[in-house]
């Protein structure tokens, strides 16, 4: 929180809870009514062979990656409708378009976010409430950074060497050939959340480093 306050210079307030639980989402919106901008950034990932993914993992991934955002969007919509203004943003992934074979359950939840985002945007047609999905590529978030660091150490490699191999073998379609920094994703989110993006809604917006091999 201190680092965020320093970076933004704003008045920040925290809320600690498990937002994959419905009661936590309800408590959050009760404590902070009138939300105008919602960024659904809660997510988990875990590489695992398909045949080793039990039902409990599928349910857990859906609860965290999909239903957390669905619940929050449902809870903040009434106040946005009253104001006839709002921004709902889902942080999906390029994995929602190109399902990764090493974590299919994760990819499926990211595809689900695309469907929810587009469907909700359709439901809000004619209003000044926009709904969009951001599709980052591999990003050096704290969780990914720690995960990659641990894997690199296990193999006696530096982060740079592991990164080079990852983009040669696992994400060879990347055009930037590196992990994006969180700030590079945040800049697009900031724009979509602003009044400047009033004509952008129902969109899947890529900041994937060119991983997705499509011009559209």
C-alpha positions in Angstrom: 0.0 0.0 0.0 2.8 2.4 0.9 4.5 1.8 -2.5 1.2 2.4 -4.3 0.5 5.6 -2.4 4.0 6.8 -3.3 3.6 6.0 -6.9 0.2 7.6 -7.4 0.3 10.4 -4.9 -3.3 9.6 -4.2 -5.5 8.8 -1.2 -5.6 5.0 -1.2 -7.7 2.8 1.0 -7.2 -1.0 1.4 -9.5 -3.9 1.8 -8.2 -7.4 2.6 -10.4 -10.3 1.8 -10.8 -13.3 -0.4 -12.8 -12.0 -3.4 -13.5 -15.5 -4.7 -16.0 -15.7 -1.8 -19.4 -14.0 -2.4 -19.7 -12.5 1.1 -16.3 -10.7 0.7 -17.4 -9.1 -2.6 -20.6 -8.0 -0.9 -18.7 -6.5 2.1 -16.3 -4.7 -0.2 -19.1 -2.9 -2.2 -20.9 -2.2 1.1 -17.9 -0.4 2.5 -17.1 1.4 -0.8 -20.4 2.2 -2.5 -20.6 4.2 -5.7 -17.7 2.5 -7.5 -17.3 4.1 -10.9 -14.3 2.1 -12.2 -13.9 -1.6 -11.6 -10.8 -3.4 -12.7 -11.1 -7.2 -12.2 -7.5 -8.2 -11.8 -7.8 -11.1 -9.4 -6.3 -14.3 -10.9 -4.4 -17.5 -10.3 -2.4 -19.7 -12.6 -0.7 -23.1 -12.3 1.0 -25.2 -15.0 -0.3 -28.7 -14.7 -0.9 -31.6 -17.2 -4.5 -31.8 -18.2 -5.0 -35.3 -16.9 -3.7 -34.3 -13.5 -6.2 -31.4 -13.0 -8.9 -32.5 -10.6 -12.5 -31.1 -10.5 -11.6 -29.2 -7.4 -8.9 -27.2 -9.3 -11.3 -26.5 -12.1 -13.9 -25.1 -9.6 -11.2 -23.1 -7.7 -9.9 -21.5 -10.9 -13.4 -20.6 -12.0 -14.3 -19.1 -8.6 -11.2 -17.0 -8.5 -10.6 -16.0 -12.1 -14.2 -15.7 -13.3 -16.8 -15.5 -10.6 -14.9 -12.9 -8.6 -15.3 -10.4 -11.4 -18.8 -11.5 -12.3 -20.0 -10.9 -8.7 -18.3 -7.5 -8.4 -19.6 -6.3 -11.7 -23.1 -7.3 -10.7 -22.8 -5.5 -7.4 -21.4 -2.2 -8.7 -23.7 -2.0 -11.8 -26.7 -0.4 -9.9 -24.7 2.7 -8.9 -23.2 2.9 -12.4 -26.6 2.7 -13.9 -27.9 5.5 -11.6 -24.9 7.7 -12.7 -25.1 6.5 -16.3 -21.3 6.3 -16.3 -18.8 3.6 -15.5 -15.9 1.4 -16.5 -15.7 -2.3 -16.0 -12.5 -3.9 -17.1 -11.5 -7.6 -17.0 -7.9 -8.5 -17.0 -7.9 -11.6 -19.2 -4.9 -13.0 -21.1 -3.6 -14.0 -24.5 -4.1 -17.5 -23.0 -7.8 -16.9 -23.5 -7.3 -16.9 -27.2 -4.4 -19.3 -27.5 -5.1 -21.8 -24.8 -1.8 -23.0 -23.3 -1.4 -26.7 -23.3 0.5 -26.6 -20.0 -2.4 -25.0 -18.1 -5.7 -25.5 -20.0 -7.9 -24.8 -16.9 -6.3 -21.3 -16.7 -6.9 -20.7 -20.4 -10.5 -21.7 -20.2 -11.2 -19.2 -17.4 -9.5 -16.4 -19.4 -11.8 -17.3 -22.4 -14.7 -17.1 -20.1 -13.8 -13.6 -19.1 -13.9 -12.6 -22.7 -17.4 -13.9 -23.0 -18.6 -12.2 -19.9 -17.1 -8.9 -20.9 -18.6 -8.9 -24.4 -22.0 -10.1 -23.1 -22.1 -7.5 -20.4 -21.2 -4.8 -22.9 -24.0 -5.9 -25.1 -26.4 -5.7 -22.2 -25.3 -2.1 -21.5 -25.7 -0.9 -25.1 -26.8 2.7 -25.3 -25.4 3.6 -21.9 -22.2 5.5 -20.9 -20.9 2.4 -19.1 -18.2 0.6 -21.0 -17.0 -3.0 -20.5 -13.7 -4.2 -22.0 -11.2 -7.0 -21.6 -7.4 -6.5 -21.6 -5.3 -9.3 -22.9 -1.8 -9.1 -21.6 0.9 -11.5 -22.8 3.4 -13.1 -20.4 4.1 -10.4 -17.8 6.6 -10.1 -15.0 4.1 -9.6 -12.3 5.2 -10.4 -8.7 3.7 -13.9 -8.9 5.2 -14.7 -12.3 8.6 -13.2 -11.3 8.8 -15.4 -8.2 7.7 -18.5 -10.1 10.2 -17.9 -12.9 13.0 -17.1 -10.4 12.3 -20.4 -8.6 12.3 -22.4 -11.8 15.5 -20.8 -13.1 17.3 -21.5 -9.8 16.2 -25.1 -9.9 17.9 -25.4 -13.3 20.9 -23.4 -12.4 20.0 -20.6 -14.8 19.8 -16.8 -14.6 16.5 -15.1 -15.0 17.7 -13.7 -18.4 18.7 -17.1 -19.6 15.4 -18.7 -18.6 13.5 -15.8 -20.2 15.4 -16.2 -23.5 14.6 -20.0 -23.5 11.0 -19.4 -22.6 10.3 -17.2 -25.5 12.2 -19.5 -27.9 10.4 -22.6 -26.9 7.1 -21.8 -25.0 6.0 -18.5 -26.5 7.9 -18.4 -29.7 5.3 -16.1 -31.4 6.2 -13.2 -29.0 7.5 -10.2 -31.0 9.1 -8.5 -28.0 10.8 -11.7 -26.8 10.6 -10.8 -23.2 8.2 -10.5 -20.3 6.2 -7.3 -20.3 6.4 -5.1 -17.2 3.2 -4.5 -15.2 3.5 -0.8 -15.9 3.2 -1.6 -19.6 -0.2 -3.3 -19.0 -1.3 -0.6 -16.5 -0.9 2.2 -19.1 -3.6 0.6 -21.3 -5.8 0.0 -18.4 -5.5 3.6 -17.3 -6.5 4.8 -20.8 -9.5 2.4 -21.0 -10.6 3.6 -17.5 -10.5 7.2 -18.6 -13.1 9.4 -20.2 -10.9 9.4 -23.3 -12.0 5.8 -24.1 -15.8 6.5 -24.2 -16.2 4.9 -27.6 -14.3 1.7 -26.7 -16.5 -1.0 -25.3 -17.1 -4.7 -25.9 -13.5 -5.0 -27.0 -10.7 -7.5 -26.4 -7.7 -5.2 -26.2 -4.3 -6.8 -26.7 -1.1 -5.8 -24.9 0.4 -9.2 -25.5 3.7 -8.4 -27.1 2.5 -9.8 -30.4 2.1 -13.4 -29.0 -1.3 -13.8 -30.7 -0.6 -14.4 -34.4 -3.5 -12.4 -35.9 -3.8 -9.0 -37.4 -7.3 -8.6 -35.9 
